[in-house]
Amino acid sequence: MALTGRQRRAALAYHSAIPVRKAFDKIVDTGASRGSAQFVIGCGGSRISKIFGHGRLCFASTSVAALYHVVFSWRAPYGYASLPVLLGTLGGAGLLIGPAGLFAVRRRRDPALADPGQDGLDTAFILMLFMTSATGLLLLALRGQPSMTLLLVVHLGFVLGLFLTLPYGKFVHGLYRTAALLKYASEANP
């Protein structure tokens, strides 16, 4: 299916996070599935800049664990009912379901809507989210096993890889948007 100029502009605007999402979803009938997958990842939002809703739960888990370690001198691993484990489990589950849904939607979408130059980075980002969550939950399930040390290294490798690839994919839009809003606010209120 060839896209008209209007459809191509709508697709480009959609992928640039310009708020034409509802109009574009009427043109391309994948909006409900994609929105649902992004809702699971974003914990209430469907824009790519809000993708880390469940990621925020994982970040909160790590922050609480750091607080336990530094302030209270409590050493990991923490109990299954502890706050870091509960937050990490909820965040990790959301970051497994959401990327899996995005992979399914990507397989069904019209290839003409994809930017071939960005496709590899997008896929890598979604895969890194999925693998970071999968290895984190696997680490929780296999705690106390002899393989835990190796699995921790693998998990931390995925976390590092995720953060190293952030500037090269769509997630960087969140940083650019924040910088643009801060610049606008400083110019509006001198």
C-alpha positions in Angstrom: 0.0 0.0 0.0 1.5 3.3 -1.1 1.1 6.2 1.3 -0.3 9.5 0.3 1.6 12.7 1.2 -0.9 13.3 4.0 -0.4 9.8 5.4 3.4 10.1 5.2 3.3 13.4 7.0 1.1 12.0 9.7 3.4 9.0 10.1 6.4 11.3 10.4 4.6 13.5 12.9 3.5 10.4 14.9 7.1 9.1 15.2 8.3 12.5 16.2 5.9 12.5 19.1 3.9 15.5 17.8 0.4 15.2 19.2 -1.4 13.9 16.1 -1.7 10.4 17.6 -5.5 10.2 17.4 -5.6 11.3 13.8 -2.9 8.9 12.8 -4.6 6.0 14.5 -7.6 6.6 12.4 -5.5 6.3 9.2 -3.6 3.2 10.4 -5.7 0.6 12.2 -3.1 -0.5 14.8 -3.6 2.2 17.3 -5.5 0.2 19.9 -3.0 -2.6 20.1 0.0 -0.2 20.1 -1.6 2.1 22.6 -2.4 -0.9 24.8 1.2 -2.1 24.7 2.6 1.4 25.4 0.0 1.8 28.2 1.4 -1.3 29.9 5.0 -0.1 29.6 4.1 3.5 30.4 1.8 2.9 33.3 -0.9 5.3 32.1 0.5 7.1 29.1 1.0 6.1 25.5 3.6 8.5 24.4 7.2 7.3 23.9 8.4 9.9 26.3 6.4 8.2 29.1 7.6 4.7 28.2 9.3 4.1 31.5 6.2 4.1 33.8 7.0 0.6 34.8 10.6 1.5 34.4 10.0 4.1 37.1 8.9 1.2 39.4 12.1 -0.6 38.6 14.1 2.7 39.3 12.2 3.1 42.6 13.1 -0.5 43.5 16.7 0.2 42.8 16.6 3.5 44.8 14.9 1.9 47.8 17.5 -0.9 47.7 20.3 1.6 47.6 18.7 3.4 50.6 18.5 0.1 52.5 22.1 -0.6 51.7 23.7 2.8 52.4 21.5 4.2 55.2 20.4 1.0 57.0 23.3 -1.3 56.1 20.9 -4.0 55.1 22.5 -6.3 52.6 20.8 -7.8 49.5 19.1 -10.1 48.7 16.0 -8.7 50.4 12.9 -10.7 51.3 10.2 -11.4 48.8 7.7 -9.1 50.6 10.2 -6.2 50.8 9.6 -3.0 49.0 12.5 -3.3 46.5 11.4 -6.8 45.5 7.7 -5.9 45.2 8.4 -2.7 43.1 10.9 -4.5 40.9 8.6 -7.4 40.3 5.7 -5.2 39.3 7.9 -3.0 37.1 9.6 -6.0 35.6 6.3 -7.7 34.8 5.1 -4.6 33.0 8.3 -4.2 31.1 7.9 -7.8 29.9 4.3 -7.5 28.8 4.7 -4.1 27.1 7.7 -4.8 24.8 6.2 -8.2 23.9 3.0 -6.3 22.8 5.1 -3.8 20.8 7.0 -6.6 19.0 3.6 -8.1 18.0 2.3 -4.8 16.7 5.5 -4.1 14.8 5.1 -7.4 12.9 1.6 -6.4 11.8 2.2 -2.8 10.8 2.6 -1.5 7.3 6.3 -1.6 6.3 5.9 1.7 4.5 5.4 3.4 7.8 8.8 2.3 9.2 12.0 4.3 8.8 14.5 1.7 7.7 17.4 3.7 9.2 15.7 3.7 12.6 14.2 0.2 12.6 17.3 -1.5 14.0 17.6 1.0 16.8 13.9 0.7 17.7 14.1 -3.1 17.7 17.2 -3.0 19.8 15.6 -0.7 22.4 12.5 -2.8 22.8 14.7 -6.0 23.0 16.9 -4.4 25.6 13.9 -3.4 27.7 12.5 -7.0 27.4 15.9 -8.7 28.2 16.6 -6.3 31.1 13.3 -7.2 32.7 13.6 -10.9 31.9 17.0 -11.3 33.4 16.0 -9.2 36.4 13.0 -11.5 37.1 15.1 -14.6 36.4 17.6 -13.3 39.0 14.8 -13.0 41.5 13.5 -16.5 40.7 16.9 -18.1 40.9 18.2 -16.3 44.0 20.4 -18.4 46.2 21.4 -20.7 43.4 25.1 -21.1 42.4 24.3 -19.4 39.0 23.2 -16.2 40.7 26.6 -14.5 40.3 26.8 -15.2 36.6 23.1 -14.2 36.1 23.7 -10.9 38.0 26.6 -10.1 35.6 24.4 -10.8 32.6 21.5 -8.7 34.0 23.8 -5.8 34.8 25.3 -6.1 31.3 21.8 -5.7 29.8 21.1 -2.7 32.1 24.4 -1.1 31.0 23.6 -1.9 27.3 20.2 -0.3 27.7 21.6 2.9 29.1 24.4 3.0 26.5 22.0 2.8 23.6 19.5 5.4 24.9 21.0 8.3 23.1 20.7 6.6 19.8 17.1 5.6 19.8 13.6 7.1 20.2 13.9 7.2 24.0 16.2 10.2 23.8 13.1 12.2 22.8 12.2 12.3 26.5 15.5 14.0 27.2 15.2 16.4 24.3 11.6 17.3 25.3 12.6 17.9 28.9 15.4 20.2 27.7 13.1 22.1 25.3 10.5 22.6 28.1 13.2 23.9 30.5 14.5 26.2 27.8 11.0 27.5 27.1 10.3 28.0 30.8 13.5 30.0 31.3 12.8 32.2 28.2 9.2 32.8 29.2 10.2 33.8 32.8 13.5 35.7 32.6 
